[in-house]
Amino acid sequence: MGGDRWLHAARQARLLAWLSLFWMLLEGGLGVLAGVEANSISVLTWAASSAVEGLASAIVIWRFSGRRTLSEHSERRAQRWVAASFFLLAPYFLYEAVVRLITGTQPSAAPLAIVLTASSVVLMPLLGWAKLRLGGRLNSQATAGEGIQNLLCAGQALAAMVAVLAATAGVAVIDPLAAVLIGGIAAREGAELWRGEECACHTGRVQPSAPSGCSRECGGSP
């Protein structure tokens, strides 16, 4: 990609990160209220994850600001930070899910929880896929990783919404199981992104300076 086009894509990535950060602050605050109202672990963990997703957005904003925009060192550092943010999600999900499975706490179908999770199901995939495309154009795994977090947010919101609705039919076990599933996905994606410092698997491109065998790990020819 040419220099001007690359810089334009970098500005787009920064703008989308700002939009995500604003949404995550709003979503997190209202999501906690909705989770308490619905007594739902899936909604609460989804709301709590907004803080981590907001952190990933802030990292991408940092990465594409000032002199860091053209810095490969800043990209590698941002990638590691975004990968680490995935690891903040999984332990909390698993702990709370186990507690709810043991206690058998029943969520309720609160309107605020349903509206918030539904809005996330619609908005987050749009942001996520846009960031994945930009990550490929910029060869930025930090941007792609942020996009993956947006897609996970949508998946978690869908699981939380289904769990809350299912609770009205007496199927409360879906609520903690959904949290376990999303936590496992977050841990896997974090590990792959961390390992991808030398192999740009998430963006679909192998770094020219990558060591031999990298393309093999990313599914390419040796």
Secondary structure by P-SEA (a helix, b strand, c coil): ccaaaaaaaaaaaaaaaaaaaaaaaaaaaaaaaaaaaaccaaaaaaaaaaaaaaaaaaaaaaaacccccccaaaaaaaaaaaaaaaaaccaaaaaaaaaaaaacccccccaaaaaaaaaaaccaaaaaaaaaaaaaaaccaaaaaaaaaaaaaaaaaaaaaaaaaaaaaccaaaaaaaaaaaaaaaaaaaaaaaaccccccccccccccccccccccccccc
